[in-house]
Amino acid sequence: MPVIAVALLMFLLALRIWILEPMVVESNSMTPTINPGTIVFILKPAQALSSISTGGLVVFDSPTDGLPMIKRVVGQAGQTIEIRDAQLYLDDVPALEPYVDRASIDGTYFPQTQVPPGTVFVMGDNRERSIDSRDFGLLPVEDITGFVLHAGQQ
């Protein structure tokens, strides 16, 4: 029986290191989608780099303090993003974002930006409180360390 327990422990450890990792969210930058204290599961990038999509939630180390961040991909390579009066436009089409409280960010503007190859534009769902690509610029795809598998309301 001890051999089975050791093997199970090794399997779980390998799973966490290379494939799937739990993470406790500490910030409110993704509310209402993910509230502080929520545990989410992160799929490591080697298993999912091809799954980057607009609307998906990615994990990366903050360019400012190196701590893990979760943000939503709102623009991919070749797409144009812009924010006019708190409304996100993707390729000049208003994005459907029911999770964003536009009243709290009324009047917000971000100039039209073309997303170059090898990068994504990321933003938090709590636009008023989020530090994201509007602040630190485009995120290189190679800096993505994981993908959120499930995060409540999406």
MDAnalysis code that builds the backbone (N, CA, C; Angstrom):
import MDAnalysis as mda
import numpy as np

u = mda.Universe.empty(462, n_residues=154, atom_resindex=np.repeat(np.arange(154), 3), trajectory=True)
u.add_TopologyAttr("name", ["N", "CA", "C"] * 154)
u.add_TopologyAttr("resid", np.arange(1, 155))
u.add_TopologyAttr("resname", ["MET", "PRO", "VAL", "ILE", "ALA", "VAL", "ALA", "LEU", "LEU", "MET", "PHE", "LEU", "LEU", "ALA", "LEU", "ARG", "ILE", "TRP", "ILE", "LEU", "GLU", "PRO", "MET", "VAL", "VAL", "GLU", "SER", "ASN", "SER", "MET", "THR", "PRO", "THR", "ILE", "ASN", "PRO", "GLY", "THR", "ILE", "VAL", "PHE", "ILE", "LEU", "LYS", "PRO", "ALA", "GLN", "ALA", "LEU", "SER", "SER", "ILE", "SER", "THR", "GLY", "GLY", "LEU", "VAL", "VAL", "PHE", "ASP", "SER", "PRO", "THR", "ASP", "GLY", "LEU", "PRO", "MET", "ILE", "LYS", "ARG", "VAL", "VAL", "GLY", "GLN", "ALA", "GLY", "GLN", "THR", "ILE", "GLU", "ILE", "ARG", "ASP", "ALA", "GLN", "LEU", "TYR", "LEU", "ASP", "ASP", "VAL", "PRO", "ALA", "LEU", "GLU", "PRO", "TYR", "VAL", "ASP", "ARG", "ALA", "SER", "ILE", "ASP", "GLY", "THR", "TYR", "PHE", "PRO", "GLN", "THR", "GLN", "VAL", "PRO", "PRO", "GLY", "THR", "VAL", "PHE", "VAL", "MET", "GLY", "ASP", "ASN", "ARG", "GLU", "ARG", "SER", "ILE", "ASP", "SER", "ARG", "ASP", "PHE", "GLY", "LEU", "LEU", "PRO", "VAL", "GLU", "ASP", "ILE", "THR", "GLY", "PHE", "VAL", "LEU", "HIS", "ALA", "GLY", "GLN", "GLN"])
u.atoms.positions = np.array([
    [0.807, -1.212, 0.000],
    [0.000, 0.000, 0.000],
    [0.848, 1.274, 0.000],
    [1.979, 1.328, 0.741],
    [2.791, 2.547, 0.720],
    [3.305, 2.888, -0.680],
    [3.579, 1.881, -1.500],
    [4.062, 2.132, -2.858],
    [2.992, 2.862, -3.672],
    [1.748, 2.469, -3.503],
    [0.640, 3.116, -4.213],
    [0.494, 4.562, -3.747],
    [0.612, 4.807, -2.469],
    [0.502, 6.161, -1.922],
    [1.617, 7.053, -2.452],
    [2.841, 6.515, -2.496],
    [3.978, 7.282, -3.014],
    [3.772, 7.572, -4.505],
    [3.324, 6.579, -5.240],
    [3.087, 6.762, -6.678],
    [1.996, 7.811, -6.911],
    [0.931, 7.782, -6.120],
    [-0.140, 8.766, -6.245],
    [0.368, 10.166, -5.916],
    [1.165, 10.276, -4.877],
    [1.750, 11.558, -4.501],
    [2.645, 12.096, -5.613],
    [3.458, 11.250, -6.198],
    [4.347, 11.650, -7.302],
    [3.520, 12.101, -8.503],
    [2.450, 11.371, -8.801],
    [1.578, 11.742, -9.918],
    [0.960, 13.115, -9.686],
    [0.444, 13.340, -8.476],
    [-0.179, 14.631, -8.168],
    [0.831, 15.770, -8.213],
    [2.023, 15.526, -7.750],
    [3.075, 16.534, -7.794],
    [3.442, 16.863, -9.245],
    [3.597, 15.847, -10.071],
    [3.909, 16.055, -11.489],
    [2.774, 16.799, -12.189],
    [1.549, 16.439, -11.855],
    [0.382, 17.112, -12.427],
    [0.421, 18.602, -12.118],
    [0.737, 18.941, -10.877],
    [0.779, 20.353, -10.470],
    [1.936, 21.100, -11.123],
    [3.072, 20.471, -11.226],
    [4.252, 21.140, -11.780],
    [4.113, 21.374, -13.278],
    [3.617, 20.400, -14.031],
    [3.654, 20.491, -15.483],
    [2.311, 20.715, -16.163],
    [1.205, 20.464, -15.496],
    [-0.062, 20.510, -16.215],
    [-1.093, 21.425, -15.568],
    [-1.416, 21.215, -14.315],
    [-2.535, 21.897, -13.685],
    [-2.141, 22.382, -12.301],
    [-2.498, 23.631, -11.986],
    [-2.117, 24.185, -10.689],
    [-3.267, 25.008, -10.107],
    [-3.595, 24.798, -8.830],
    [-4.604, 25.652, -8.203],
    [-3.981, 27.002, -7.854],
    [-4.803, 28.041, -7.865],
    [-4.330, 29.387, -7.531],
    [-5.445, 30.111, -6.794],
    [-5.101, 30.767, -5.689],
    [-6.066, 31.579, -4.951],
    [-5.954, 33.012, -5.477],
    [-7.079, 33.574, -5.893],
    [-7.106, 34.938, -6.423],
    [-7.133, 35.907, -5.255],
    [-6.221, 36.869, -5.263],
    [-6.136, 37.830, -4.167],
    [-6.606, 39.224, -4.551],
    [-6.646, 39.524, -5.830],
    [-6.991, 40.863, -6.316],
    [-8.474, 40.948, -6.691],
    [-8.990, 42.166, -6.741],
    [-10.373, 42.357, -7.193],
    [-10.431, 42.849, -8.634],
    [-9.335, 42.744, -9.372],
    [-9.303, 43.266, -10.741],
    [-10.134, 42.458, -11.728],
    [-10.561, 41.257, -11.352],
    [-11.369, 40.434, -12.257],
    [-12.816, 40.274, -11.783],
    [-13.221, 41.012, -10.735],
    [-14.622, 40.927, -10.315],
    [-15.495, 41.561, -11.384],
    [-16.671, 41.081, -11.615],
    [-17.412, 40.055, -10.889],
    [-17.135, 38.627, -11.353],
    [-16.288, 38.433, -12.371],
    [-16.027, 37.086, -12.880],
    [-15.324, 36.216, -11.850],
    [-14.269, 36.773, -11.227],
    [-13.526, 36.042, -10.201],
    [-13.363, 36.974, -9.008],
    [-13.914, 36.584, -7.890],
    [-13.815, 37.391, -6.677],
    [-12.586, 37.014, -5.864],
    [-12.055, 37.957, -5.068],
    [-10.925, 37.631, -4.195],
    [-11.275, 36.434, -3.294],
    [-10.300, 35.539, -3.109],
    [-10.516, 34.344, -2.299],
    [-10.936, 33.129, -3.103],
    [-11.295, 33.323, -4.364],
    [-11.709, 32.216, -5.224],
    [-10.491, 31.380, -5.609],
    [-10.668, 30.067, -5.623],
    [-9.620, 29.173, -6.108],
    [-9.934, 28.842, -7.558],
    [-8.964, 29.093, -8.441],
    [-9.114, 28.746, -9.855],
    [-8.035, 27.729, -10.206],
    [-8.249, 27.000, -11.284],
    [-7.263, 26.032, -11.749],
    [-6.623, 26.548, -13.017],
    [-5.300, 26.511, -13.032],
    [-4.508, 27.051, -14.118],
    [-3.915, 25.907, -14.938],
    [-4.190, 25.907, -16.232],
    [-3.595, 24.946, -17.152],
    [-2.281, 25.537, -17.640],
    [-1.199, 24.796, -17.488],
    [0.128, 25.279, -17.866],
    [0.203, 25.454, -19.385],
    [0.990, 26.416, -19.867],
    [0.969, 26.785, -21.280],
    [1.428, 25.718, -22.256],
    [2.343, 24.839, -21.881],
    [2.800, 23.820, -22.828],
    [1.620, 22.984, -23.321],
    [0.594, 22.846, -22.485],
    [-0.565, 22.056, -22.851],
    [-1.619, 22.876, -23.602],
    [-1.484, 24.206, -23.628],
    [-2.602, 24.996, -24.139],
    [-2.229, 26.259, -24.901],
    [-0.996, 26.428, -25.327],
    [-0.634, 27.671, -26.017],
    [-1.483, 27.924, -27.254],
    [-1.945, 26.874, -27.897],
    [-2.775, 27.058, -29.090],
    [-4.185, 27.524, -28.740],
    [-4.524, 27.534, -27.434],
    [-5.885, 27.888, -27.053],
    [-6.056, 29.352, -26.668],
    [-5.086, 30.210, -26.987],
    [-5.247, 31.634, -26.702],
    [-6.377, 32.147, -27.583],
    [-7.359, 32.736, -26.946],
    [-8.478, 33.276, -27.719],
    [-8.989, 34.540, -27.050],
    [-9.572, 35.402, -27.865],
    [-10.170, 36.608, -27.328],
    [-11.271, 36.195, -26.359],
    [-11.238, 36.771, -25.172],
    [-12.194, 36.419, -24.128],
    [-11.649, 35.435, -23.119],
    [-10.562, 34.739, -23.453],
    [-9.970, 33.773, -22.546],
    [-9.213, 34.456, -21.417],
    [-9.085, 33.758, -20.298],
    [-8.376, 34.291, -19.137],
    [-6.987, 33.666, -19.070],
    [-5.971, 34.534, -18.991],
    [-4.586, 34.073, -18.971],
    [-3.899, 34.492, -17.676],
    [-2.827, 33.779, -17.347],
    [-2.014, 34.072, -16.173],
    [-0.616, 34.422, -16.662],
    [-0.030, 35.429, -16.037],
    [1.336, 35.847, -16.357],
    [1.890, 36.577, -15.151],
    [3.189, 36.758, -15.121],
    [3.810, 37.482, -14.022],
    [3.722, 38.977, -14.301],
    [3.301, 39.735, -13.310],
    [3.142, 41.180, -13.438],
    [4.457, 41.832, -13.860],
    [4.392, 42.702, -14.871],
    [5.603, 43.427, -15.271],
    [6.088, 44.393, -14.191],
    [5.224, 44.739, -13.236],
    [5.618, 45.707, -12.213],
    [6.204, 45.067, -10.961],
    [5.628, 43.936, -10.488],
    [6.140, 43.353, -9.242],
    [6.432, 41.849, -9.325],
    [6.212, 41.241, -10.482],
    [6.534, 39.825, -10.663],
    [5.532, 38.841, -10.094],
    [4.455, 39.338, -9.452],
    [3.436, 38.441, -8.903],
    [2.493, 37.970, -10.011],
    [1.912, 36.765, -9.861],
    [1.000, 36.264, -10.895],
    [-0.242, 37.153, -11.026],
    [-0.652, 37.384, -12.270],
    [-1.859, 38.163, -12.571],
    [-2.769, 37.325, -13.455],
    [-4.073, 37.540, -13.319],
    [-5.058, 36.947, -14.215],
    [-5.743, 38.095, -14.932],
    [-5.796, 38.030, -16.254],
    [-6.474, 39.051, -17.059],
    [-7.168, 38.372, -18.231],
    [-8.099, 39.098, -18.829],
    [-8.831, 38.604, -19.986],
    [-8.143, 39.095, -21.268],
    [-7.964, 38.207, -22.228],
    [-7.428, 38.595, -23.532],
    [-8.556, 39.318, -24.276],
    [-8.325, 40.589, -24.609],
    [-9.349, 41.348, -25.337],
    [-8.922, 41.646, -26.768],
    [-7.667, 41.376, -27.101],
    [-7.192, 41.576, -28.462],
    [-6.001, 40.691, -28.751],
    [-6.017, 40.095, -29.946],
    [-4.933, 39.211, -30.376],
    [-4.204, 39.806, -31.571],
    [-3.112, 39.171, -31.959],
    [-2.306, 39.638, -33.085],
    [-3.181, 39.897, -34.314],
    [-2.983, 41.065, -34.910],
    [-3.733, 41.434, -36.110],
    [-5.020, 42.181, -35.834],
    [-5.500, 42.154, -34.602],
    [-6.740, 42.840, -34.271],
    [-6.448, 44.273, -33.818],
    [-7.464, 45.114, -33.933],
    [-7.373, 46.492, -33.475],
    [-8.306, 46.657, -32.293],
    [-7.805, 47.240, -31.209],
    [-8.647, 47.508, -30.050],
    [-8.705, 49.020, -29.835],
    [-9.805, 49.433, -29.217],
    [-9.993, 50.841, -28.867],
    [-11.078, 50.896, -27.794],
    [-10.976, 51.877, -26.895],
    [-12.025, 52.090, -25.902],
    [-12.552, 53.508, -26.098],
    [-13.861, 53.597, -26.355],
    [-14.528, 54.891, -26.503],
    [-15.658, 54.964, -25.489],
    [-15.579, 55.940, -24.603],
    [-16.599, 56.138, -23.573],
    [-16.929, 54.828, -22.856],
    [-15.888, 54.147, -22.415],
    [-15.957, 52.901, -21.639],
    [-16.360, 51.671, -22.457],
    [-16.633, 51.811, -23.737],
    [-17.005, 50.677, -24.588],
    [-15.768, 50.178, -25.331],
    [-15.455, 48.888, -25.181],
    [-14.352, 48.278, -25.911],
    [-14.809, 47.981, -27.335],
    [-13.980, 48.377, -28.292],
    [-14.226, 48.058, -29.694],
    [-13.109, 47.146, -30.167],
    [-13.495, 46.072, -30.813],
    [-12.559, 45.117, -31.375],
    [-12.774, 45.115, -32.884],
    [-11.768, 45.571, -33.613],
    [-11.887, 45.733, -35.068],
    [-13.107, 46.590, -35.416],
    [-13.278, 47.694, -34.677],
    [-14.354, 48.684, -34.860],
    [-15.756, 48.160, -34.564],
    [-15.850, 47.006, -33.918],
    [-17.149, 46.433, -33.540],
    [-17.230, 46.435, -32.012],
    [-18.336, 46.958, -31.440],
    [-18.459, 46.947, -29.973],
    [-18.409, 45.512, -29.427],
    [-17.573, 45.299, -28.431],
    [-17.446, 43.975, -27.817],
    [-18.579, 43.759, -26.821],
    [-19.083, 42.535, -26.770],
    [-20.100, 42.171, -25.784],
    [-19.381, 41.765, -24.509],
    [-19.535, 42.566, -23.468],
    [-18.865, 42.304, -22.199],
    [-19.843, 42.538, -21.053],
    [-20.745, 41.589, -20.817],
    [-21.755, 41.781, -19.775],
    [-21.178, 41.879, -18.366],
    [-19.950, 41.450, -18.176],
    [-19.302, 41.453, -16.856],
    [-18.676, 42.808, -16.522],
    [-18.622, 43.738, -17.465],
    [-17.995, 45.041, -17.222],
    [-19.047, 46.055, -16.792],
    [-18.778, 46.753, -15.684],
    [-19.661, 47.816, -15.186],
    [-19.234, 49.126, -15.845],
    [-19.842, 49.440, -16.977],
    [-19.456, 50.637, -17.727],
    [-19.772, 51.927, -16.976],
    [-20.764, 51.902, -16.109],
    [-21.121, 53.113, -15.357],
    [-19.969, 53.554, -14.455],
    [-19.178, 52.597, -13.958],
    [-18.073, 52.950, -13.059],
    [-16.866, 53.512, -13.805],
    [-16.844, 53.340, -15.120],
    [-15.709, 53.827, -15.904],
    [-16.166, 54.743, -17.039],
    [-17.339, 55.324, -16.893],
    [-17.906, 56.210, -17.909],
    [-16.887, 57.261, -18.334],
    [-16.751, 57.462, -19.614],
    [-15.837, 58.472, -20.137],
    [-14.439, 57.958, -20.399],
    [-14.147, 56.698, -20.068],
    [-12.816, 56.136, -20.286],
    [-12.525, 56.038, -21.780],
    [-11.301, 56.387, -22.139],
    [-10.875, 56.342, -23.537],
    [-9.493, 55.699, -23.610],
    [-9.266, 54.873, -24.628],
    [-7.953, 54.332, -24.936],
    [-7.820, 54.359, -26.448],
    [-6.729, 54.910, -26.961],
    [-6.613, 55.084, -28.413],
    [-6.550, 53.769, -29.174],
    [-6.945, 53.842, -30.429],
    [-6.926, 52.661, -31.291],
    [-5.505, 52.108, -31.347],
    [-5.393, 50.799, -31.116],
    [-4.101, 50.131, -31.063],
    [-4.170, 48.838, -31.859],
    [-3.219, 48.662, -32.757],
    [-3.102, 47.418, -33.526],
    [-2.245, 46.461, -32.701],
    [-2.724, 45.235, -32.510],
    [-1.985, 44.231, -31.730],
    [-1.015, 43.517, -32.673],
    [0.297, 43.680, -32.433],
    [1.280, 43.055, -33.330],
    [1.428, 41.555, -33.082],
    [2.032, 40.848, -34.038],
    [2.265, 39.408, -33.869],
    [3.052, 39.113, -32.599],
    [2.718, 37.989, -31.978],
    [3.443, 37.551, -30.786],
    [3.000, 38.221, -29.501],
    [1.919, 39.025, -29.563],
    [1.435, 39.724, -28.375],
    [-0.080, 39.615, -28.266],
    [-0.584, 39.927, -27.067],
    [-2.026, 40.060, -26.830],
    [-2.248, 41.317, -25.995],
    [-3.462, 41.843, -26.050],
    [-3.866, 42.978, -25.226],
    [-4.782, 42.405, -24.158],
    [-4.441, 42.625, -22.878],
    [-5.208, 42.041, -21.774],
    [-5.789, 43.135, -20.887],
    [-6.966, 42.862, -20.330],
    [-7.602, 43.794, -19.396],
    [-8.337, 42.995, -18.324],
    [-8.468, 43.604, -17.147],
    [-9.268, 43.013, -16.087],
    [-10.743, 43.332, -16.316],
    [-11.620, 42.507, -15.777],
    [-13.061, 42.747, -15.914],
    [-13.510, 43.924, -15.065],
    [-12.827, 44.173, -13.959],
    [-13.114, 45.320, -13.103],
    [-12.239, 46.473, -13.618],
    [-12.679, 47.059, -14.718],
    [-11.858, 48.030, -15.448],
    [-11.425, 49.220, -14.600],
    [-12.241, 49.601, -13.619],
    [-11.902, 50.737, -12.766],
    [-10.690, 50.434, -11.879],
    [-10.518, 49.186, -11.477],
    [-9.471, 48.802, -10.521],
    [-8.317, 48.007, -11.137],
    [-8.421, 47.668, -12.398],
    [-7.441, 46.780, -13.010],
    [-6.212, 47.529, -13.531],
    [-5.047, 46.945, -13.274],
    [-3.811, 47.376, -13.913],
    [-3.561, 46.342, -15.005],
    [-3.515, 46.799, -16.252],
    [-3.470, 45.868, -17.371],
    [-2.737, 46.478, -18.559],
    [-3.012, 45.998, -19.763],
    [-2.301, 46.477, -20.953],
    [-2.469, 47.973, -21.184],
    [-3.516, 48.557, -20.642],
    [-3.662, 50.008, -20.745],
    [-2.548, 50.709, -19.979],
    [-1.977, 50.025, -18.985],
    [-0.927, 50.591, -18.147],
    [0.467, 50.109, -18.549],
    [0.630, 48.786, -18.731],
    [1.960, 48.232, -18.986],
    [2.189, 47.810, -20.424],
    [1.218, 48.008, -21.287],
    [1.392, 47.701, -22.712],
    [1.001, 46.285, -23.077],
    [1.336, 45.937, -24.286],
    [0.994, 44.626, -24.830],
    [1.759, 43.522, -24.104],
    [1.127, 42.374, -23.991],
    [1.730, 41.233, -23.299],
    [2.290, 40.258, -24.330],
    [3.593, 39.985, -24.285],
    [4.146, 38.964, -25.181],
    [3.531, 37.596, -24.867],
    [3.123, 36.882, -25.891],
    [2.514, 35.556, -25.705],
    [3.453, 34.646, -24.932],
    [4.743, 34.789, -25.151],
    [5.720, 33.932, -24.459],
    [5.733, 34.161, -22.949],
    [5.164, 35.280, -22.473],
    [5.115, 35.556, -21.034],
    [3.906, 34.921, -20.343],
    [2.996, 34.342, -21.120],
    [1.824, 33.683, -20.529],
    [2.285, 32.389, -19.863],
    [1.955, 32.262, -18.575],
    [2.380, 31.080, -17.819],
    [1.257, 30.070, -17.628],
    [0.022, 30.445, -17.963],
    [-1.086, 29.514, -17.815],
    [-2.401, 30.110, -18.263],
    [-3.434, 29.262, -18.253],
    [-4.777, 29.627, -18.674],
    [-5.760, 29.203, -17.595],
    [-6.693, 30.069, -17.252],
    [-7.701, 29.733, -16.244],
    [-8.703, 28.771, -16.869],
    [-8.885, 27.601, -16.244],
    [-9.811, 26.605, -16.764],
    [-11.254, 26.935, -16.478],
    [-11.535, 27.416, -15.265],
    [-12.908, 27.721, -14.905],
    [-12.896, 28.853, -13.901],
    [-13.749, 29.823, -14.124],
    [-13.781, 30.970, -13.219],
    [-15.196, 31.469, -13.024],
    [-16.053, 30.621, -12.574],
    [-17.420, 31.072, -12.279],
    [-18.124, 31.588, -13.513],
    [-18.593, 32.840, -13.453],
    [-19.335, 33.445, -14.550],
    [-18.382, 33.842, -15.671],
    [-18.634, 33.367, -16.868],
    [-17.864, 33.821, -18.033],
    [-18.765, 33.911, -19.214],
])
